[in-house]
Each structure stands twice: as structure tokens, then as C-alpha cells.
């Protein structure tokens, strides 16, 4: 079995080392390794896990509060009536990147879905999360129909992206500079 980090994870140690240490801790403590046990082990200067953690308490406190803010925003849900007497709970915010401003943050899902560029971002992220779900639970035959639907969505999304990129033309304006038009 080969270990690797999930894309986007800011690793400071190699995944195989982390996996080995986490498995060692799990075996020592029984069937599971708790976050408290992992941090206690990582506090030791000679622990292979030590470099993965921030030990400057002032900096770590600020970063922890940012993570608390992210967690809070991701946890806010709204209750919507989908049919008379039937309610659905769904997340209110979604994470988006505003390319023009060079920033990323959270906005209401309904606002993101009303903008073509942001809607595409939300859909791409949803498909990426479905892919991770599939990697995690792909061995469950009970979910075979879900994965087949995922395959169809991936094909449709890829086809729409190909179609959109084919529509973009490069034209020359009067100054002789190239510009992209749709």
C-alpha cells in the first residue's frame, strides 16, 4: 500500500511517514487514534509527526481561529420547504474564488449559482467531491448506480467545457493586440 496526501493538503512531512506513525499510534491505543493522542505524540521534538504541526502558539492561535471561522461558515444551514410539510436542510454558504479580485471566500450558494463563472466553479467542486466520495466508497456495490450517474455527469461536464472552449475565438482588435471574445 502506497500513501499520498489528498490534493491541496499542505504537507510538511511525507505521507508514508505520517501513515506509519498514525498506524503505530492506533495499534498502541487500540482500534483508533484520537486527535489528542496524535497531538501528544507530535509534541515530542523527535516525533516524525512534529514538523506537520505549528508550534508557535501565537501564530497557531490565529490560524486556529481562522479554521474555526471556516468551520462555522461551512456549518451554517438553512431549512427550506421543498414540498408542503417536507423540509430540506442544506448548507447556505459555498467557497468560491473571485479570480478578478484574487480572493477566495464564502458566499450564499444561491448567489454563486446565479453567476455563470461561479456556477461552473461550484459544479466543478461538486464533481471533485463526488470523485473523492467514489474513491472512498468505490468498493460498496450498493452505490453502483450512484457511481454510474457520476460517470454521466463527468461526461456531460467535460462535453460542455469542450463546447465552451470551442466557442471562444481569438480576434485582433484595431490596436493589433489579441483579445479573447465569446
C-alpha positions as CSV (number, residue, x, y, z in Angstrom):
1,X,0.0,0.0,0.0
2,X,1.4,3.4,-1.0
3,X,0.4,6.6,0.9
4,X,0.0,10.0,-0.6
5,X,-1.6,13.3,0.5
6,X,-5.0,14.5,-0.7
7,X,-4.5,17.2,-3.3
8,X,-4.3,20.6,-1.8
9,X,-3.1,19.4,1.6
10,X,-0.1,21.5,2.8
11,X,2.2,18.7,3.8
12,X,5.4,19.2,5.7
13,X,6.2,15.5,6.1
14,X,6.0,12.6,3.7
15,X,2.6,10.8,3.6
16,X,4.2,7.3,4.1
17,X,5.9,8.5,7.3
18,X,2.6,10.0,8.6
19,X,0.7,6.8,7.8
20,X,3.3,4.7,9.5
21,X,3.2,6.9,12.6
22,X,-0.6,7.1,12.7
23,X,-0.9,3.3,12.4
24,X,1.7,2.9,15.1
25,X,-0.4,5.1,17.4
26,X,-3.6,3.3,16.5
27,X,-2.0,0.0,17.4
28,X,-0.7,1.4,20.7
29,X,-4.0,2.9,21.8
30,X,-6.3,0.2,20.4
31,X,-8.6,0.4,17.4
32,X,-8.4,4.2,16.9
33,X,-6.0,7.1,17.2
34,X,-7.6,10.2,18.6
35,X,-6.6,13.8,17.7
36,X,-5.5,14.3,21.3
37,X,-3.2,11.3,21.1
38,X,-1.8,12.4,17.8
39,X,-1.0,15.9,19.0
40,X,0.5,14.5,22.2
41,X,2.8,12.3,20.2
42,X,3.6,15.1,17.7
43,X,4.6,17.5,20.6
44,X,7.8,15.4,21.1
45,X,10.6,17.1,19.2
46,X,11.9,13.8,17.8
47,X,8.4,12.7,16.6
48,X,8.2,12.2,12.8
49,X,4.8,14.0,13.1
50,X,6.3,17.1,14.8
51,X,7.1,19.1,11.7
52,X,3.4,18.8,10.4
53,X,2.2,21.0,13.3
54,X,2.5,24.7,14.1
55,X,4.2,25.1,17.5
56,X,4.3,28.9,17.6
57,X,1.3,29.4,19.9
58,X,0.6,33.0,18.9
59,X,0.6,32.0,15.2
60,X,-1.3,28.8,15.8
61,X,-4.0,30.6,17.8
62,X,-4.7,32.9,14.9
63,X,-4.7,30.1,12.4
64,X,-7.0,28.0,14.7
65,X,-9.5,30.9,14.9
66,X,-9.5,31.1,11.0
67,X,-10.2,27.4,10.9
68,X,-13.0,27.9,13.5
69,X,-14.4,30.6,11.2
70,X,-14.2,28.3,8.2
71,X,-15.9,25.5,10.2
72,X,-18.6,27.9,11.4
73,X,-19.4,29.2,7.9
74,X,-19.4,25.7,6.4
75,X,-21.8,24.6,9.2
76,X,-24.5,27.2,8.7
77,X,-27.5,25.6,7.0
78,X,-30.9,26.7,6.1
79,X,-34.2,24.8,6.3
80,X,-36.2,25.0,3.1
81,X,-39.7,23.7,2.5
82,X,-39.4,21.6,-0.7
83,X,-43.0,20.3,-0.5
84,X,-45.8,21.1,1.8
85,X,-44.7,19.7,5.2
86,X,-41.4,18.3,3.8
87,X,-38.3,20.3,4.8
88,X,-34.7,20.0,3.4
89,X,-31.7,21.2,5.3
90,X,-28.8,22.4,3.1
91,X,-25.6,24.4,3.5
92,X,-26.1,28.1,3.0
93,X,-22.6,29.1,2.0
94,X,-20.2,27.8,-0.6
95,X,-16.5,28.5,-1.0
96,X,-15.6,30.4,-4.3
97,X,-12.6,32.0,-5.8
98,X,-13.1,35.5,-7.3
99,X,-10.4,35.5,-10.0
100,X,-10.6,39.2,-10.8
101,X,-10.1,40.2,-7.1
102,X,-7.6,37.4,-6.5
103,X,-9.5,36.4,-3.4
104,X,-11.4,33.4,-2.1
105,X,-14.1,33.2,0.5
106,X,-17.7,32.2,1.1
107,X,-21.0,33.4,-0.4
108,X,-24.5,32.2,-0.4
109,X,-25.0,29.2,-2.7
110,X,-27.9,30.9,-4.4
111,X,-25.7,33.9,-5.2
112,X,-22.9,31.7,-6.6
113,X,-25.4,29.7,-8.8
114,X,-26.7,32.9,-10.3
115,X,-23.3,33.8,-11.8
116,X,-22.1,31.6,-14.8
117,X,-18.4,31.6,-13.8
118,X,-19.1,30.9,-10.1
119,X,-21.8,28.3,-11.0
120,X,-19.1,26.4,-13.1
121,X,-16.8,26.6,-10.0
122,X,-19.5,25.1,-7.8
123,X,-20.2,22.3,-10.2
124,X,-16.5,21.5,-10.7
125,X,-16.1,21.3,-6.9
126,X,-19.2,19.2,-6.5
127,X,-17.9,16.7,-9.2
128,X,-14.5,16.7,-7.5
129,X,-16.1,15.9,-4.1
130,X,-18.1,13.1,-5.8
131,X,-14.9,11.7,-7.2
132,X,-13.4,11.7,-3.7
133,X,-16.6,10.1,-2.4
134,X,-16.2,7.4,-5.1
135,X,-12.6,6.8,-4.2
136,X,-13.5,6.4,-0.5
137,X,-16.6,4.2,-1.1
138,X,-16.0,2.7,-4.5
139,X,-15.9,-0.8,-3.1
140,X,-19.5,-0.7,-2.0
141,X,-21.6,-2.4,-4.7
142,X,-24.7,-0.8,-3.1
143,X,-23.6,2.6,-4.6
144,X,-23.0,1.3,-8.1
145,X,-25.9,3.3,-9.5
146,X,-24.6,6.5,-7.8
147,X,-21.2,6.0,-9.5
148,X,-22.8,5.3,-12.9
149,X,-24.7,8.6,-12.6
150,X,-21.4,10.3,-11.6
151,X,-19.8,8.9,-14.8
152,X,-22.6,10.5,-16.8
153,X,-22.3,13.9,-15.1
154,X,-18.5,13.8,-15.7
155,X,-19.1,13.2,-19.4
156,X,-21.7,16.0,-19.6
157,X,-19.4,18.4,-17.8
158,X,-16.4,17.6,-20.0
159,X,-18.6,17.9,-23.1
160,X,-19.9,21.3,-22.0
161,X,-16.4,22.5,-21.2
162,X,-15.1,21.4,-24.7
163,X,-18.1,23.2,-26.3
164,X,-17.5,26.4,-24.4
165,X,-13.8,26.4,-25.2
166,X,-14.6,25.9,-28.8
167,X,-16.9,28.9,-28.8
168,X,-14.1,31.2,-27.6
169,X,-12.4,32.9,-30.5
170,X,-9.3,34.9,-30.6
171,X,-9.7,38.1,-32.5
172,X,-7.5,41.0,-33.2
173,X,-8.7,44.5,-32.2
174,X,-7.7,47.7,-34.0
175,X,-4.6,48.1,-31.9
176,X,-3.3,44.8,-33.2
177,X,-3.4,43.1,-29.8
178,X,-5.1,39.8,-29.4
179,X,-8.1,39.5,-27.2
180,X,-10.4,36.7,-26.4
181,X,-14.1,37.1,-27.2
182,X,-17.1,34.8,-26.6
